[in-house]
Amino acid sequence: MFFPTPDLTTLLGPLELKNPVITASGTFGYGLEYEPLVNLKALGAIVVKGLSLKPISGNPPPRIVETACGMLNAIGLANIGLEAFLKDKLPRLREIDTRVIANIYGHHIEEYGELAKALKGVEGVHALEVNVSCPNVERGGMAFGIDPVIAARVTETVVRNTDKPVIVKLSPNVTDITLVAKAVEGAGADIISLINTITGMAVDIESRTPKLGNIFGGLSGPAIKPVALRMVYQVARAVKIPLIGMGGIMDYRDALEFLIVGAQAVEIGTANFVKPGASQSVVEGLSKYCVDHGVKRIGEIVGSLK
């Protein structure tokens, strides 16, 4: 019996992907590091490591700690800076037949605007993902994404300075994530991605010291999947723009859960550390699931929770 290849094409507002599988920022380098291990052309999109205006060295080590069902990281958004990315990474990324999304962050609202403006019209960058989980220097280090009003201001600034689709990546470290989601939607975001890591810590009982040099870090991996699913479910019912779900997706089954509760696409993060080819495996798994269940288009699964 002949089973036609399912259509995995995914439309996220103005952003079209060949399939709904995206690699999460900070877990896949600049994409090129994984080229020997993954068929990058098989992916829906690559989100590059978060970019700042100037290079940042990040937090003091140790910066990664394994936890039960996950990991804590306190990398501190270390990156090569926008100029080096445009000169050394982007030319090679343009040669890969897949979408490239630039994750951007700043410590002042104006920095987000400057980054967006610098990437305006740049060939090979297909969308911006705005990290609002960064510390706001002007507000004593409080993350931009915790306050709906500030998150909206960041979003408005980026939208005003770019010609690319704008994805806003939400922090889970809030009382009601739907308030922030509705605020960034109202400010012009095209897409929302969620969730970023959950703040946590770990202690060495022998030395009685924090295991991370920064004391606190971001918890990711399977441990946070139930929280992420709940938040995606809530936000899908609070906004009208498309969602990208993430948080503990290790295989295609996890990805399907996010699609079923309302995400149109997914980002693969911690799984890349465990199995470098995880993102490609998720694409293949989704395709097989569609064939096995008679699903012609991946979009039929989105929001299909009964």
Long-range contacts (C-beta under 8 A, 24 or more apart in sequence): 3-291, 4-296, 5-287, 5-291, 6-287, 6-290, 6-291, 6-295, 6-296, 6-297, 6-298, 7-296, 7-297, 7-298, 8-44, 8-283, 8-286, 8-287, 8-290, 8-298, 9-297, 9-298, 10-44, 10-264, 10-265, 10-298, 10-299, 11-242, 11-264, 11-299, 12-165, 12-167, 12-190, 12-191, 12-242, 12-244, 12-264, 12-265, 13-165, 13-190, 13-191, 13-241, 13-242, 14-165, 14-190, 15-99, 15-126, 15-127, 15-165, 15-167, 15-190, 15-191, 17-44, 17-45, 17-99, 17-265, 18-44, 18-98, 19-43, 19-44, 19-283, 19-286, 19-298, 20-44, 20-255, 20-259, 20-264, 20-265, 20-266, 20-286, 20-298, 21-255, 21-265, 21-266, 21-268, 21-279, 21-282, 21-283, 21-286, 22-46, 22-47, 22-101, 22-244, 22-265, 22-266, 22-267, 22-268, 22-279, 23-47, 23-267, 23-268, 23-269, 23-272, 23-279, 24-246, 24-267, 24-268, 24-269, 24-272, 25-49, 25-50, 25-101, 25-103, 25-129, 25-131, 25-169, 26-50, 26-73, 26-75, 26-77, 26-103, 26-269, 27-268, 27-269, 27-270, 27-272, 27-273, 28-272, 28-279, 30-85, 30-89, 30-93, 31-89, 31-93, 31-96, 31-100, 32-89, 32-92, 32-93, 34-272, 34-276, 37-276, 37-277, 38-276, 38-277, 38-279, 38-280, 39-280, 40-96, 40-98, 41-96, 41-97, 41-98, 42-98, 42-280, 42-283, 43-98, 43-279, 43-280, 43-283, 44-98, 44-99, 44-265, 44-283, 45-98, 45-99, 45-100, 45-101, 45-126, 45-127, 46-93, 46-96, 46-98, 46-99, 46-100, 46-101, 47-101, 47-102, 47-103, 47-129, 47-267, 48-85, 48-89, 48-93, 48-100, 48-101, 48-102, 48-103, 49-79, 49-103, 50-77, 50-79, 50-103, 50-104, 50-105, 50-131, 51-79, 51-81, 51-82, 51-85, 51-102, 51-103, 51-104, 51-105, 51-115, 52-77, 52-79, 52-81, 52-82, 52-104, 52-105, 52-106, 52-111, 52-115, 53-81, 53-82, 53-106, 53-111, 53-114, 53-115, 53-118, 54-81, 54-82, 55-79, 55-80, 55-81, 55-84, 56-81, 59-212, 59-213, 59-214, 60-213, 60-214, 61-213, 62-211, 62-212, 62-213, 63-212, 63-213, 63-214, 63-217, 65-202, 65-211, 65-212, 65-217, 67-200, 67-202, 67-219, 67-221, 67-223, 68-223, 69-221, 69-222, 69-223, 70-219, 70-220, 70-221, 70-222, 70-223, 70-224, 70-248, 70-270, 71-219, 71-220, 71-221, 71-270, 71-273, 72-200, 72-201, 72-202, 72-211, 72-212, 72-217, 72-218, 72-219, 73-197, 73-217, 73-218, 73-220, 74-212, 74-213, 74-214, 74-215, 74-216, 74-217, 74-218, 76-214, 77-105, 77-131, 77-134, 82-115, 82-118, 82-119, 86-122, 90-122, 90-124, 90-125, 91-124, 93-124, 94-123, 94-124, 99-126, 99-127, 100-124, 100-125, 100-126, 101-125, 101-126, 101-127, 101-128, 101-129, 101-167, 102-127, 102-128, 102-129, 103-128, 103-129, 103-130, 103-131, 103-169, 104-128, 104-129, 104-130, 104-131, 104-158, 105-130, 105-131, 105-134, 106-134, 107-134, 107-135, 107-136, 107-137, 108-136, 108-137, 108-138, 109-144, 109-150, 109-153, 109-154, 109-157, 110-157, 112-154, 112-157, 112-158, 113-157, 113-158, 113-160, 113-161, 114-161, 115-158, 116-157, 116-158, 116-160, 116-161, 116-162, 117-161, 117-162, 119-162, 119-164, 120-161, 120-162, 120-163, 120-164, 121-163, 125-164, 126-164, 126-165, 127-164, 127-165, 127-166, 127-167, 127-190, 127-191, 128-158, 128-162, 128-164, 128-165, 128-166, 128-167, 129-167, 129-168, 129-169, 129-193, 130-154, 130-155, 130-158, 130-166, 130-167, 130-168, 130-169, 130-189, 131-169, 131-196, 132-168, 132-169, 132-170, 132-171, 132-184, 133-169, 133-170, 133-171, 133-173, 133-196, 133-197, 143-171, 143-173, 145-169, 145-170, 145-171, 145-173, 145-174, 145-180, 145-196, 146-171, 146-173, 146-174, 146-180, 148-179, 148-180, 148-182, 148-183, 149-183, 151-180, 151-183, 151-184, 151-187, 152-183, 152-184, 152-186, 152-187, 153-187, 155-183, 155-184, 155-187, 155-188, 155-189, 156-187, 156-188, 159-187, 159-188, 159-189, 165-190, 165-191, 166-190, 166-191, 167-191, 167-192, 167-193, 167-244, 168-192, 168-193, 169-193, 169-194, 169-196, 170-194, 170-195, 170-196, 170-231, 170-235, 171-195, 171-196, 172-196, 172-197, 172-198, 172-224, 172-227, 172-228, 172-231, 172-247, 173-198, 173-199, 177-231, 177-234, 177-235, 178-234, 178-235, 178-238, 178-239, 181-235, 181-238, 181-239, 182-238, 182-239, 185-239, 185-240, 185-241, 189-241, 190-241, 190-242, 191-241, 191-242, 191-243, 191-244, 192-235, 192-239, 192-241, 192-242, 192-243, 192-244, 193-243, 193-244, 193-245, 193-246, 193-267, 194-228, 194-231, 194-232, 194-235, 194-243, 194-244, 194-245, 194-246, 194-247, 195-224, 195-227, 195-228, 195-231, 195-232, 195-246, 195-247, 197-224, 198-224, 198-227, 220-247, 220-248, 220-269, 220-270, 221-248, 221-250, 221-270, 222-248, 222-250, 222-254, 222-270, 223-248, 224-248, 225-249, 225-254, 225-257, 228-258, 229-257, 229-258, 229-261, 232-258, 232-261, 232-262, 232-263, 233-261, 233-262, 233-305, 235-262, 236-261, 236-262, 236-263, 236-303, 237-262, 249-282, 250-274, 250-278, 251-278, 251-281, 251-282, 251-285, 252-281, 252-282, 252-284, 252-285, 252-286, 252-288, 252-289, 253-285, 255-282, 255-285, 255-286, 256-286, 256-289, 256-301, 259-298, 259-301, 259-302, 259-304, 260-301, 260-302, 260-303, 260-304, 260-305, 261-303, 261-305, 262-302, 262-303, 262-305, 263-302, 264-299, 264-302
